[in-house]
Amino acid sequence: MEEKIKELQKQIEEYQIDGKEALENFRIQFLGSKNVLKMLFSEIKSVPNEQRKAIGQSINALKNAAQNKFDQYSNDANKEEETNVSIDLTLPGDAFKLGSRHPISIVNESIINIFSNIGFTVSEGPEVEDDWHNFTGLNLPDEHPARDMQDTFFIEKNPDWLLRTHTSSVQMRVMESNELPIRTITPGRVYRNEAISARAHCFFHQLEGLYIDESVSFADLKQTLLYFAQEFFGEHAKIRLRPSYFPFTEPSAELDVSCTLCSGKGCKVCKHTGWLEIGGCGMVDPNVLKNAGIDPTKYTGFAFGFGIDRIAMLKYQINDLRLLSENDIRFLDQFKATW
Ligand code: DAH
């Protein structure tokens, strides 16, 4: 027995642990569930009583020696593993992916800033609208031929409901529920039943403006639009108003801004006219004021409606309206640096 213990002690001391595999073999041999030391313990019965204690202690010492050797080598192995992980602290970190803002949002935000500088608030209204606010209240009664100008999506369950065809519907709501004077703009999405192409879509964006007070004049409208054009398109921008027709304004005009790309000389974008059409405007029709409960003998006002998609397309030279609603990251990524 003593011989065996000495032999095992020698084996433990001299065991070459030169890698993970050797360490594992050592563990199995001396510490595993069927290790050789256990066999020694089981042989203790055959040892004469007076020697048992000493033999037991020797086997225990062997066990401790095996455990110590194992612990020491496994610590070393772990340390080695840790230091082998190559971390280069001088490498630059991973860059954060910046999100980008949608060109429609960028344009809306800059127009809101421009108008809030001259005291305009921002209003909102529902996209599912009733006939009164979208049509009848705005001087477009049933059977009015101008209703055909705006191919409407009606809500099947209730023909009085529709998807608003223009943000002018919010004019009515604001006039009905606000104290005068009113100075507000309304950005929003509108819907029309149009075939989808590079130049038309069944939904798009408008921004409505409304100013009602005593003695608001057409000159105020012109000056406000000129101020906007120069703030948005640059200080050399000019505006042009072409007589037009809208049921809710009288007189009415179409608003053009001088082409900022060719400075009015004529190019592909302005179709060689030197002018870009960006919306409609006019003096609020007295009938509309009356419909909203405002006294047209005391108050006057102007209104305008811009096509936001069109302005974004001109500003960023986007040649297909559909790009604005396809959520193609390759397209949207380009607007990272623009705000
Ligand atoms: N609502 C008109 C449209 O969608 C645009 C418009 C024209 C709005 C004249 C106005 C306005 O407020 O005064 O075509």
Residues whose N, C-alpha, C, O or C-beta is under 5 A from the ligand:
A	BS01	DAH	T165 H166 S168 G209 F246 T249 G280 C281 G282 A303 F304 G305
